[in-house]
Amino acid sequence: MNINIKDIAGFCELIKSLNNEKDIIEKFLDYGIKVLECDGGTFFTLNERKRMMSFDIVKGKNSEELSGVSFPYTGIVGWVAEMKKDILVKDTSNNPLFTKKVDYATGYSTKSVIAVMLSYGKDIFGITEFINPVKKEHFDEDDFDLIKLLSVLVSLSLYIRRIESTIVEINNRFSSTINNLSGGFIGIDNNGIIIFFNPRAREIFGIDKDFLGKDYKELPDIMYQIKKILSESKNGKLVKRAEFICKIGSMDKKIGYSTITLKGVDSSIIGSAVIFQDIT
């Protein structure tokens, strides 16, 4: 094994630049095979409820033959799935966990194995297995420690991507709900920047301009009551139900409103909002 810190740092930068989970795992397999100088690597997905594992990404010999094949927890990878522990099997011929079922089916001979979990907290992404070093008889503890270290880095990267994806999905759903409200909705962050401004809000006040990303103080004078309400909500003063009269064009309109705090996924306050309706 020929590896240095600079090389590992380069790998970390590479996976940081990737947004797709499968791309991250593929690069981990490619890099693991390279630094271990081994025959191949496989990423297994798990169905914990059914206790099934599947060859999801296969690098090396018999990749086309094995990709997509599923079977019950068994062998070394099955043990890792059950115990939630990484394992180094230097010599498969002397280890009772090893099963020759896959070898019988492919004609391949697996002699040495490293299998590690890709997981973060309760999130389990799958199991990565590396087989048969090319330039020595078996994997050693240094190989095992390196792959465990890399698996931690990869798992963290996968977790971050999954959280980012979840946040985007939640935000998209929230934005869709807000945009389809029958009433107006204007939300600001803790710095007073408008982060939500739905179509109905523009319609009620008869304005065409979109103020997303602007300071709420830049709202037009016709919305001076809304600016005052947002200022108060930003400072923690919330209103359950109130009304005000404003002149829009030649009409006096009665606007009913309430204010709320906006919270992030960790329940911290990220801003406030006013919800209003024309009740003339």
Buried (B, 14 or more C-beta within 10 A) or exposed (E): BEBEEEEBEEBBEBBEEBEEBEBBBBBBBBBBBBBBBBBBBBBBBBEEEEEBBBBBBBBBBBEEBBEEEEBEBBBBBBBBBEEEEBBBBBEBEEBEBBBEEBBEEEEBEBBBBBBBBBBBEEEBBBBBBBBBBEEEEBBBEEBBEBBBEBBBBBBEBBBEBBEEEEEEEEEEEEEEEBEEBEBBBBBBBEEBBBBBBBBBBBEBBEBEEEBEEBEBEEBEEBBEBBBEBBBBBBEEEEEEEEEBEBEBEEEEBEBBBBBBEBEEEEEEEBBBBBBBBBEE
